[in-house]
Amino acid sequence: MILRVGEQTFETEFAWPSGSARSVLAASEPAMGAVRAGIAAKNGVQDPFHVRSALANAPDAVVSGCDGAPLTRDAVDARLVGCPNMVGVLAFQPLGPLARGVPADPSWSWLRWRGAPPTPARVGAPSYFSAKELGEDERATFRCSVALPRGSVAIGSDYGLTLWSPRAGFEPFPWPAGARRENRRVEAMLATPDVLYVATQKALFTWDYKGEPRARKYPSDAEDGYDDLLAIGEGPAGPVLAWRTRLEGGKGPADVLCFARDPSGVLYAGTRTGEVHVVDGGGPIRSFAGEKMLREGGAGQVGRPVRHLAWADGRLWVGAAGGLHSFDGARWESEPGEPGALAADSGGRLWMIRDGKVYVLDGGSRRLVDVPVSRPWSILGVPGAVWVGGVGGVVRVTTG
């Protein structure tokens, strides 16, 4: 097939398969990688989205594919959805708001119109709870939280884990007998309807919401030490464990620091080396590299870590490289000031911690939210509320 963008023409002799989106992905992944690499080399551009951006922004952009008929920008919508050949090349390039079709396969979640903007947030009075009220050491920093079934919340710190429910309030997590402090330092969590996964400094605990959790010691890392588990995501086939040396439960890079999941189930991962990937979806979709890395072609250099991801307001949000970045399916936007945490509330609005303050993205502008907690560290959005963890306590803010 031939892909023509403006005056540039790219060709591939690969026989793109037809069939479901999943089968196209599985059969054509190596060839798609080669096509992307060839396009990037010819244009001298590293951003793998530049082909999609050209289609969206260049008035003279023309695509030839499928039956050979040219596709103008006005006609590209339906044809990209129904054309396995064309979609094959752009399989890992989110196509953004130009595509009007919504395939059932969640691997193609970006083939949709952006949803309506969230309504303005109604933020209620904050409720503060000290570490003592949570049954934790007063020096604890509450670093991560997850929503549990039936409106409950698990709140993790560097000293332990506390469970909160509307009916019972705060209760201690039922650690197995003999669990030491290093086994109670919570690094990451994932809650499913049936199981809570708790990654600590030394072990992974699984709890079925009754009885005593089961513990799994971390494996060796082939370097006379033990592997680390710093993030857990929810993939289409179940939990995805981000070990420092590998990804378990999905296909993707090692040393992932954070995940974000969009409403249709596509899982995004951010790595220590500065890349954003689609789990089970091919190569990186964005690399946040320093000037030295770009100037020297990446030899011996690494990117800036991607520490925070969130899906809110119909966009993928990324905290990396000293800024806040967002991708709407057609183009990236950036602003200075790297956030310390990102989350979406139940209304689809973005919340973030930046420079020790908490903000909500409300109607296109950032609104400061008064949160009486020392050094805010983590954010969790649940139905009707947002939890903010800090040093020595947590805050629950009602939202609407």
C-alpha positions as CSV (number, residue, x, y, z in Angstrom):
1,M,0.0,0.0,0.0
2,I,1.0,3.6,-0.4
3,L,0.7,6.4,2.2
4,R,1.0,9.9,0.9
5,V,1.0,12.9,3.3
6,G,1.4,16.2,1.5
7,E,4.5,15.8,-0.8
8,Q,5.9,12.8,1.1
9,T,5.2,9.3,-0.1
10,F,5.8,6.1,1.9
11,E,5.4,2.6,0.6
12,T,5.4,-0.9,2.1
13,E,5.1,-4.2,0.3
14,F,3.6,-5.9,3.4
15,A,0.3,-7.6,2.7
16,W,-1.8,-6.1,5.4
17,P,-4.3,-8.6,6.8
18,S,-8.0,-8.0,7.1
19,G,-10.2,-9.1,9.9
20,S,-10.8,-7.9,13.5
21,A,-8.7,-5.2,14.9
22,R,-7.1,-7.6,17.3
23,S,-6.0,-10.0,14.5
24,V,-4.6,-7.1,12.5
25,L,-2.6,-6.0,15.5
26,A,-1.2,-9.5,16.1
27,A,-0.4,-10.2,12.4
28,S,1.1,-6.9,11.4
29,E,3.0,-5.7,14.5
30,P,6.5,-6.2,13.1
31,A,5.7,-4.6,9.8
32,M,4.0,-1.7,11.4
33,G,7.1,-1.0,13.5
34,A,9.2,-1.0,10.4
35,V,6.9,1.3,8.6
36,R,6.9,3.7,11.6
37,A,10.7,3.6,11.7
38,G,11.0,4.3,8.0
39,I,8.6,7.2,8.1
40,A,10.5,8.7,11.1
41,A,13.8,8.3,9.4
42,K,12.6,9.8,6.1
43,N,11.1,12.8,7.8
44,G,13.8,13.2,10.5
45,V,11.1,13.3,13.1
46,Q,11.0,11.1,16.2
47,D,7.4,11.7,17.2
48,P,5.4,8.7,16.0
49,F,2.3,10.8,15.8
50,H,3.5,13.1,13.1
51,V,1.7,11.2,10.4
52,R,-1.6,11.6,12.2
53,S,-0.9,15.2,13.0
54,A,-0.2,15.9,9.3
55,L,-3.6,14.4,8.4
56,A,-5.3,16.5,11.0
57,N,-3.5,19.8,10.3
58,A,-2.3,19.9,6.7
59,P,-4.9,21.1,4.2
60,D,-3.2,19.3,1.4
61,A,-2.9,16.0,3.2
62,V,-4.0,13.1,1.0
63,V,-4.0,9.4,1.8
64,S,-4.0,6.5,-0.7
65,G,-5.0,3.1,0.6
66,C,-7.4,0.2,0.5
67,D,-8.8,0.3,-3.0
68,G,-6.3,3.0,-4.2
69,A,-8.9,5.8,-4.1
70,P,-7.5,9.1,-2.6
71,L,-8.9,10.1,0.8
72,T,-9.1,13.8,1.4
73,R,-9.2,15.2,5.0
74,D,-13.0,15.6,4.8
75,A,-13.5,12.0,3.8
76,V,-10.9,10.3,5.9
77,D,-13.3,9.7,8.8
78,A,-15.3,6.7,7.7
79,R,-12.6,5.3,5.4
80,L,-10.0,5.0,8.2
81,V,-12.5,3.0,10.3
82,G,-13.5,0.6,7.5
83,C,-10.1,0.1,5.9
84,P,-7.8,-2.6,7.4
85,N,-5.0,-1.5,5.1
86,M,-4.9,2.1,6.2
87,V,-5.7,1.3,9.9
88,G,-2.8,-1.2,9.8
89,V,-0.2,1.4,9.3
90,L,-1.7,3.8,11.9
91,A,-2.7,1.1,14.3
92,F,-0.6,2.6,17.1
93,Q,-1.3,6.2,16.2
94,P,-4.4,7.4,17.9
95,L,-6.6,8.9,15.2
96,G,-8.4,11.4,17.4
97,P,-11.7,13.2,16.8
98,L,-11.7,12.9,13.0
99,A,-12.9,9.3,13.2
100,R,-16.7,9.1,13.6
101,G,-16.9,5.4,14.0
102,V,-16.6,3.6,17.4
103,P,-15.3,0.0,16.9
104,A,-16.3,-2.5,19.6
105,D,-12.7,-3.6,20.1
106,P,-11.2,-1.5,23.0
107,S,-7.8,-1.7,21.3
108,W,-9.2,1.0,19.0
109,S,-10.6,3.2,21.6
110,W,-9.1,6.3,20.0
111,L,-11.5,5.9,17.0
112,R,-14.1,8.1,18.6
113,W,-15.3,11.6,19.0
114,R,-14.0,13.4,22.1
115,G,-16.8,13.4,24.8
116,A,-18.5,16.5,26.0
117,P,-16.4,18.6,28.4
118,P,-16.9,17.9,32.1
119,T,-19.4,20.1,34.0
120,P,-17.9,22.6,36.5
121,A,-16.9,20.9,39.8
122,R,-18.9,21.6,42.9
123,V,-16.3,21.2,45.7
124,G,-17.5,20.9,49.3
125,A,-15.8,21.5,52.5
126,P,-12.7,19.3,53.2
127,S,-12.6,16.8,56.0
128,Y,-9.2,16.2,57.6
129,F,-8.1,13.0,59.2
130,S,-4.8,12.7,61.0
131,A,-2.5,9.7,60.9
132,K,-3.4,8.9,64.4
133,E,-7.1,8.7,63.5
134,L,-6.1,6.3,60.7
135,G,-4.1,4.2,63.2
136,E,-0.8,5.1,61.5
137,D,2.5,6.6,62.7
138,E,2.2,10.4,62.9
139,R,5.2,10.6,60.6
140,A,3.5,8.6,57.8
141,T,3.2,10.0,54.3
142,F,0.1,8.7,52.6
143,R,1.4,7.9,49.2
144,C,-1.3,6.0,47.3
145,S,-5.0,5.1,47.6
146,V,-7.4,3.0,45.6
147,A,-11.2,2.7,45.5
148,L,-12.6,-0.6,46.8
149,P,-16.0,-2.2,46.2
150,R,-19.1,-0.8,47.9
151,G,-17.7,2.7,48.3
152,S,-14.7,1.9,50.5
153,V,-11.2,3.1,50.1
154,A,-7.7,1.7,50.8
155,I,-5.2,4.3,51.9
156,G,-1.5,3.3,51.8
157,S,1.5,5.0,53.4
158,D,5.2,4.3,54.1
159,Y,4.1,2.8,57.4
160,G,1.1,0.7,56.6
161,L,-2.4,0.5,55.1
162,T,-5.8,1.6,56.4
163,L,-9.2,0.8,55.1
164,W,-12.1,3.3,55.1
165,S,-15.8,2.6,54.6
166,P,-18.8,4.9,54.9
167,R,-20.3,2.5,57.5
168,A,-17.3,1.5,59.7
169,G,-14.9,4.4,59.2
170,F,-11.2,3.6,59.5
171,E,-10.0,0.1,60.1
172,P,-6.5,-1.5,59.9
173,F,-5.6,-3.7,57.0
174,P,-5.3,-7.4,58.2
175,W,-1.6,-7.9,57.6
176,P,-0.5,-11.5,58.0
177,A,1.1,-12.2,61.4
178,G,4.8,-11.3,61.5
179,A,4.7,-8.8,58.6
180,R,7.6,-6.4,59.3
181,R,7.6,-2.7,58.5
182,E,9.4,-3.1,55.2
183,N,6.6,-5.5,54.2
184,R,4.0,-2.8,55.1
185,R,5.5,0.1,53.1
186,V,3.0,0.5,50.4
187,E,4.3,1.3,46.9
188,A,1.3,0.6,44.7
189,M,-2.1,-1.0,44.7
190,L,-4.9,-2.2,42.4
191,A,-8.4,-3.1,43.4
192,T,-10.6,-5.4,41.4
193,P,-14.2,-6.5,42.4
194,D,-12.7,-9.7,43.8
195,V,-9.1,-9.0,44.9
196,L,-7.0,-6.1,46.3
197,Y,-3.3,-6.2,45.2
198,V,-0.9,-4.5,47.5
199,A,2.7,-4.0,46.4
200,T,5.1,-3.2,49.3
201,Q,8.8,-2.8,49.5
202,K,9.4,-6.5,49.9
203,A,6.3,-8.5,49.0
204,L,3.1,-8.5,47.0
205,F,-0.1,-9.2,49.0
206,T,-3.4,-10.3,47.6
207,W,-6.6,-10.1,49.6
208,D,-10.1,-11.3,48.7
209,Y,-11.7,-8.8,51.1
210,K,-12.1,-11.4,53.9
211,G,-9.7,-13.4,56.0
212,E,-5.9,-13.0,55.9
213,P,-4.1,-11.8,52.8
214,R,-1.7,-14.0,50.9
215,A,1.9,-12.9,50.5
216,R,4.3,-13.4,47.6
217,K,7.9,-12.6,48.1
218,Y,9.6,-10.7,45.3
219,P,11.8,-12.7,42.9
220,S,15.5,-12.1,42.4
221,D,16.6,-9.6,39.7
222,A,19.6,-11.7,38.4
223,E,21.9,-9.0,39.9
224,D,22.3,-10.5,43.4
225,G,19.3,-8.6,44.6
226,Y,15.5,-8.5,44.5
227,D,13.2,-7.1,41.9
228,D,11.0,-4.0,42.6
229,L,7.3,-3.6,42.0
230,L,6.3,0.0,41.7
231,A,3.0,0.0,39.7
232,I,0.1,-2.2,39.1
233,G,-2.4,-1.6,36.2
234,E,-5.6,-3.2,35.1
235,G,-5.3,-4.7,31.7
236,P,-7.9,-6.4,29.5
237,A,-6.8,-9.9,30.7
238,G,-6.3,-8.9,34.4
239,P,-3.6,-7.2,36.5
240,V,-0.4,-6.0,34.9
241,L,2.5,-6.0,37.3
242,A,5.3,-3.5,36.5
243,W,8.5,-5.1,37.8
244,R,11.7,-3.1,37.4
245,T,13.0,-5.8,35.1
246,R,9.9,-6.8,33.1
247,L,6.2,-6.4,32.6
248,E,4.0,-9.3,33.9
249,G,0.4,-9.7,32.6
250,G,0.8,-7.7,29.4
251,K,3.2,-6.9,26.6
252,G,5.2,-3.8,27.2
253,P,8.4,-2.3,28.5
254,A,10.3,-2.9,31.8
255,D,10.6,-0.4,34.6
256,V,7.2,1.1,34.4
257,L,6.5,3.7,37.0
258,C,2.8,4.5,36.4
259,F,-0.3,3.4,34.5
260,A,-3.5,5.1,33.3
261,R,-6.6,3.3,31.9
262,D,-9.1,5.0,29.5
263,P,-12.8,4.3,29.7
264,S,-12.7,1.6,27.0
265,G,-10.0,-0.4,28.8
266,V,-6.8,0.6,26.9
267,L,-3.9,0.7,29.4
268,Y,-1.1,3.3,29.1
269,A,2.3,2.9,30.8
270,G,5.0,5.5,31.7
271,T,8.6,4.3,32.1
272,R,11.6,5.5,34.0
273,T,13.4,6.1,30.7
274,G,10.8,8.7,29.7
275,E,8.5,6.7,27.3
276,V,4.7,6.4,27.2
277,H,3.5,3.0,25.8
278,V,0.2,1.4,25.1
279,V,0.3,-2.0,26.9
280,D,-0.2,-4.8,24.3
281,G,0.0,-2.1,21.6
282,G,3.5,-1.9,20.2
283,G,6.3,0.7,20.6
284,P,6.3,4.0,22.5
285,I,3.8,6.6,21.5
286,R,5.9,9.4,23.0
287,S,9.4,9.9,24.4
288,F,10.3,12.7,26.8
289,A,14.0,13.1,26.2
290,G,16.4,15.7,27.3
291,E,18.1,18.0,24.8
292,K,21.4,16.0,25.2
293,M,19.6,12.8,24.3
294,L,18.1,14.3,21.2
295,R,21.2,16.1,20.1
296,E,23.4,12.9,20.5
297,G,20.8,10.5,19.1
298,G,20.2,8.8,22.4
299,A,23.6,7.2,22.6
300,G,24.2,6.4,26.3
301,Q,21.4,8.6,27.4
302,V,18.0,8.1,29.0
303,G,14.8,10.2,28.9
304,R,13.1,12.0,31.7
305,P,11.0,9.6,33.9
306,V,7.3,9.6,33.3
307,R,6.0,9.4,36.9
308,H,2.4,10.3,36.5
309,L,-0.4,9.4,34.1
310,A,-4.1,10.0,34.1
311,W,-7.1,9.8,31.7
312,A,-9.4,12.8,32.2
313,D,-11.5,15.2,30.0
314,G,-11.1,12.8,27.0
315,R,-7.3,13.1,27.1
316,L,-4.2,11.3,28.2
317,W,-2.4,13.4,30.7
318,V,1.4,13.0,31.4
319,G,3.6,14.4,34.1
320,A,7.2,14.3,32.8
321,A,10.2,16.4,31.8
322,G,9.3,19.4,33.9
323,G,5.8,19.9,32.5
324,L,2.2,18.7,32.1
325,H,1.4,17.2,28.7
326,S,-1.8,16.0,27.2
327,F,-2.8,14.1,24.1
328,D,-6.3,14.4,22.5
329,G,-5.7,11.8,19.8
330,A,-4.5,14.4,17.2
331,R,-1.9,16.5,18.9
332,W,0.1,17.0,22.1
333,E,-0.1,20.1,24.2
334,S,2.3,21.0,27.0
335,E,2.7,23.6,29.7
336,P,5.6,24.2,32.2
337,G,5.4,22.8,35.8
338,E,5.6,19.1,36.3
339,P,2.8,17.8,38.6
340,G,3.5,15.6,41.7
341,A,0.3,13.6,41.2
342,L,-2.6,13.3,38.7
343,A,-6.1,11.8,39.0
344,A,-9.5,12.1,37.6
345,D,-12.7,12.5,39.6
346,S,-15.9,10.7,39.0
347,G,-17.0,13.6,36.7
348,G,-14.0,13.2,34.4
349,R,-12.2,16.3,35.6
350,L,-8.4,16.4,36.1
351,W,-7.0,17.0,39.6
352,M,-3.3,17.5,40.2
353,I,-0.8,18.4,42.8
354,R,1.8,21.0,41.7
355,D,4.2,23.1,43.8
356,G,2.6,21.7,47.0
357,K,-0.9,22.9,46.0
358,V,-4.0,21.0,44.7
359,Y,-5.8,22.1,41.5
360,V,-8.8,20.9,39.6
361,L,-9.1,21.5,35.8
362,D,-12.5,23.2,35.7
363,G,-14.0,24.5,32.5
364,G,-10.6,24.9,30.8
365,S,-9.0,26.7,33.7
366,R,-7.1,25.5,36.8
367,R,-8.9,26.2,40.1
368,L,-7.0,26.1,43.4
369,V,-8.7,23.8,46.0
370,D,-8.0,24.5,49.6
371,V,-6.8,21.2,51.1
372,P,-5.6,21.4,54.7
373,V,-2.9,18.8,54.7
374,S,0.9,19.1,54.9
375,R,2.8,18.5,51.7
376,P,0.1,16.9,49.5
377,W,1.4,13.7,47.9
378,S,-1.4,11.6,46.3
379,I,-4.9,12.0,44.8
380,L,-7.7,9.6,44.3
381,G,-11.0,10.3,42.7
382,V,-14.0,8.2,43.8
383,P,-17.8,8.7,43.2
384,G,-18.7,11.9,44.9
385,A,-15.3,12.7,46.5
386,V,-11.6,13.2,46.1
387,W,-9.0,11.9,48.6
388,V,-5.7,13.8,49.0
389,G,-2.9,12.1,51.0
390,G,-0.1,14.1,52.6
391,V,2.4,14.0,55.5
392,G,0.6,13.2,58.7
393,G,-2.9,12.9,57.4
394,V,-5.4,12.7,54.6
395,V,-8.3,14.9,53.4
396,R,-11.6,13.9,51.9
397,V,-13.2,16.6,49.6
398,T,-16.8,16.1,48.4
399,T,-17.4,16.8,44.7
400,G,-20.4,17.0,42.4
